Amino acid sequence: MKTRDSKVPGIVSVTSGKGGVGKTFITCNLAAALVRNGEKILVVDGDLGLANIDIMLGVNPRNNLKDVIFGKMGIRDIIVPTKGGFDLVPSSSGVREMAQLLFEKVESVKEMIRSLRGYDKIILDTGAGISEVVLQFNLLASRNIIVINKELTSLTDAYAMIKTMYQVFGRSGFGIIVNCTADDREGDEIYRHISSICEKFLNIRPNYLGSILDDSSVPKSILQQQIAVLSAPKSRISQNFQHITKMISSWRV
């Protein structure tokens, strides 16, 4: 029987077709919600050139992935605990070399992540779009969560990502989270829109994991470097994440 320390963790990516849809906010709150459900979670900041999870959480790590890729540190050497109860592999921001990594360096990082044990799930917070680095991190995951909102460009870019991942790499394990919705009904409508396009042109149907309501507590929690599901555990936002974690738990990873 495998112990948790020897268990191979499931790897999930949280990504988006375009920036500015709340991907990192969702990653942090999803990780904290999974911890509340009894899981041990590691978050990897995979937005290598524009990393910001450390800022969002108010942590100031001494080292990050740059020291692993271009230095002599191991990936376990840079893991830091967070107020959300999950561990974090921080990355760097504004470093050109990190934003333009050679394929061999990306493969090295992926192999180090694959070697990690002691977690139930590893969540990769990737960059946005379909650059080679973003695609490689998404390919590392067995399931890909795509965050969208009501903006038309969010939907078109998300479809472009799904199309590329499916047609070029044969991936089909997609889950959709709709962010900043007026209510659950609007979230359902936005999901049905992108799902119908995927079914019509790709003959696949992404899983609907749920929606996150547009709430004034969200920007407040971000400015205060708090995690909404912990600072307001009885809020509708927290309820949204509880629903999503249940969907992910039943979504084989």
LUMVOMI-979089 format. One record per residue (C-alpha): residue in one letter; x, y, z. Coordinates in steps of 0.5 Angstrom, whole numbers. Example, Ala and Ser with C-alpha at 12.3 -4.5 7.8 and 13.67 -1.06 7.14 Angstrom:
<sites>
('A', (25, -9, 16))
('S', (27, -2, 14))
</sites>
This chain:
<sites>
('M', (0, 0, 0))
('K', (3, 7, -2))
('T', (4, 12, 3))
('R', (2, 19, 2))
('D', (10, 21, 1))
('S', (11, 16, -4))
('K', (4, 17, -8))
('V', (5, 20, -15))
('P', (1, 26, -15))
('G', (-4, 28, -20))
('I', (-2, 34, -24))
('V', (-7, 39, -26))
('S', (-6, 46, -30))
('V', (-10, 52, -29))
('T', (-9, 56, -36))
('S', (-13, 61, -40))
('G', (-13, 63, -48))
('K', (-12, 71, -46))
('G', (-9, 74, -40))
('G', (-13, 78, -35))
('V', (-19, 73, -33))
('G', (-17, 72, -26))
('K', (-13, 65, -27))
('T', (-8, 66, -21))
('F', (-14, 68, -17))
('I', (-17, 62, -18))
('T', (-11, 58, -17))
('C', (-10, 60, -10))
('N', (-17, 60, -8))
('L', (-18, 53, -11))
('A', (-11, 50, -8))
('A', (-14, 53, -1))
('A', (-21, 50, -2))
('L', (-17, 43, -4))
('V', (-13, 44, 3))
('R', (-19, 45, 7))
('N', (-22, 38, 4))
('G', (-16, 35, 7))
('E', (-11, 34, 1))
('K', (-4, 36, 1))
('I', (-3, 41, -5))
('L', (3, 44, -9))
('V', (2, 50, -13))
('V', (8, 51, -19))
('D', (8, 58, -21))
('G', (9, 57, -29))
('D', (8, 64, -31))
('L', (16, 64, -32))
('G', (16, 71, -34))
('L', (11, 74, -31))
('A', (10, 70, -24))
('N', (6, 74, -19))
('I', (3, 68, -14))
('D', (8, 70, -9))
('I', (6, 77, -9))
('M', (-2, 75, -9))
('L', (0, 71, -3))
('G', (4, 76, 1))
('V', (10, 72, 1))
('N', (18, 74, -1))
('P', (21, 68, -3))
('R', (29, 68, -2))
('N', (30, 63, -9))
('N', (25, 61, -14))
('L', (25, 57, -21))
('K', (31, 62, -24))
('D', (36, 59, -19))
('V', (34, 52, -20))
('I', (34, 53, -28))
('F', (40, 57, -28))
('G', (43, 55, -21))
('K', (45, 49, -17))
('M', (39, 49, -13))
('G', (34, 43, -13))
('I', (26, 44, -14))
('R', (25, 42, -7))
('D', (30, 47, -4))
('I', (25, 53, -7))
('I', (19, 50, -4))
('V', (15, 55, 1))
('P', (9, 54, 5))
('T', (3, 59, 4))
('K', (-2, 62, 8))
('G', (-7, 58, 4))
('G', (-4, 51, 7))
('F', (-1, 49, 1))
('D', (6, 49, -2))
('L', (9, 54, -7))
('V', (14, 53, -12))
('P', (15, 61, -14))
('S', (18, 63, -20))
('S', (21, 70, -23))
('S', (18, 76, -26))
('G', (21, 81, -31))
('V', (27, 76, -33))
('R', (28, 75, -40))
('E', (32, 69, -40))
('M', (26, 66, -36))
('A', (21, 68, -41))
('Q', (25, 65, -47))
('L', (27, 59, -44))
('L', (30, 53, -49))
('F', (26, 47, -50))
('E', (31, 43, -46))
('K', (31, 48, -40))
('V', (23, 47, -40))
('E', (24, 39, -41))
('S', (28, 39, -35))
('V', (23, 43, -31))
('K', (18, 38, -33))
('E', (22, 32, -31))
('M', (23, 36, -24))
('I', (16, 37, -23))
('R', (14, 30, -25))
('S', (19, 27, -20))
('L', (16, 30, -14))
('R', (12, 26, -9))
('G', (8, 27, -2))
('Y', (3, 31, -5))
('D', (-4, 29, -7))
('K', (-5, 34, -13))
('I', (0, 39, -16))
('I', (-3, 45, -19))
('L', (1, 49, -25))
('D', (-1, 56, -26))
('T', (1, 57, -33))
('G', (2, 63, -37))
('A', (-4, 65, -42))
('G', (-4, 64, -49))
('I', (-1, 58, -54))
('S', (6, 60, -53))
('E', (11, 54, -53))
('V', (13, 54, -46))
('V', (5, 55, -44))
('L', (3, 49, -48))
('Q', (9, 45, -45))
('F', (7, 46, -38))
('N', (-1, 44, -40))
('L', (2, 38, -43))
('L', (5, 36, -37))
('A', (-2, 36, -34))
('S', (-6, 30, -34))
('R', (-12, 35, -34))
('N', (-13, 42, -36))
('I', (-17, 47, -33))
('I', (-19, 53, -38))
('V', (-21, 60, -34))
('I', (-26, 64, -39))
('N', (-30, 70, -37))
('K', (-36, 73, -41))
('E', (-31, 77, -46))
('L', (-31, 75, -53))
('T', (-24, 75, -54))
('S', (-23, 70, -48))
('L', (-28, 65, -51))
('T', (-25, 66, -58))
('D', (-18, 65, -55))
('A', (-20, 59, -50))
('Y', (-23, 56, -56))
('A', (-16, 57, -60))
('M', (-12, 54, -54))
('I', (-17, 48, -54))
('K', (-17, 47, -61))
('T', (-9, 47, -61))
('M', (-8, 42, -55))
('Y', (-13, 37, -59))
('Q', (-11, 37, -66))
('V', (-4, 38, -65))
('F', (-3, 34, -59))
('G', (-9, 30, -58))
('R', (-11, 32, -51))
('S', (-18, 32, -49))
('G', (-19, 33, -42))
('F', (-21, 40, -41))
('G', (-25, 43, -36))
('I', (-28, 50, -36))
('I', (-29, 55, -30))
('V', (-33, 61, -32))
('N', (-30, 67, -28))
('C', (-34, 74, -26))
('T', (-41, 72, -27))
('A', (-47, 75, -25))
('D', (-50, 69, -23))
('D', (-50, 61, -24))
('R', (-55, 62, -30))
('E', (-50, 67, -34))
('G', (-44, 62, -32))
('D', (-48, 56, -35))
('E', (-50, 60, -41))
('I', (-43, 62, -43))
('Y', (-40, 55, -42))
('R', (-46, 52, -46))
('H', (-43, 57, -52))
('I', (-36, 55, -52))
('S', (-38, 48, -51))
('S', (-43, 48, -57))
('I', (-37, 51, -61))
('C', (-32, 45, -59))
('E', (-38, 40, -60))
('K', (-39, 43, -67))
('F', (-32, 44, -70))
('L', (-28, 39, -66))
('N', (-33, 33, -63))
('I', (-31, 34, -56))
('R', (-35, 37, -50))
('P', (-30, 40, -44))
('N', (-33, 39, -37))
('Y', (-36, 44, -34))
('L', (-33, 45, -27))
('G', (-37, 51, -25))
('S', (-37, 59, -24))
('I', (-35, 64, -20))
('L', (-39, 70, -18))
('D', (-37, 77, -19))
('D', (-37, 80, -12))
('S', (-34, 86, -9))
('S', (-30, 82, -4))
('V', (-25, 79, -10))
('P', (-21, 85, -11))
('K', (-21, 87, -4))
('S', (-18, 80, -2))
('I', (-13, 81, -8))
('L', (-11, 88, -5))
('Q', (-10, 85, 2))
('Q', (-7, 79, -1))
('Q', (-12, 75, 2))
('I', (-15, 68, 0))
('A', (-22, 69, -1))
('V', (-24, 62, 1))
('L', (-21, 63, 8))
('S', (-22, 70, 9))
('A', (-30, 70, 8))
('P', (-31, 62, 9))
('K', (-39, 63, 8))
('S', (-39, 68, 2))
('R', (-42, 66, -4))
('I', (-35, 66, -7))
('S', (-33, 60, -2))
('Q', (-39, 56, -4))
('N', (-37, 57, -11))
('F', (-30, 54, -10))
('Q', (-33, 48, -6))
('H', (-37, 46, -11))
('I', (-31, 46, -16))
('T', (-27, 42, -11))
('K', (-33, 37, -11))
('M', (-33, 37, -19))
('I', (-25, 36, -19))
('S', (-25, 31, -14))
('S', (-30, 27, -18))
('W', (-26, 28, -25))
('R', (-21, 23, -25))
('V', (-14, 26, -25))
</sites>
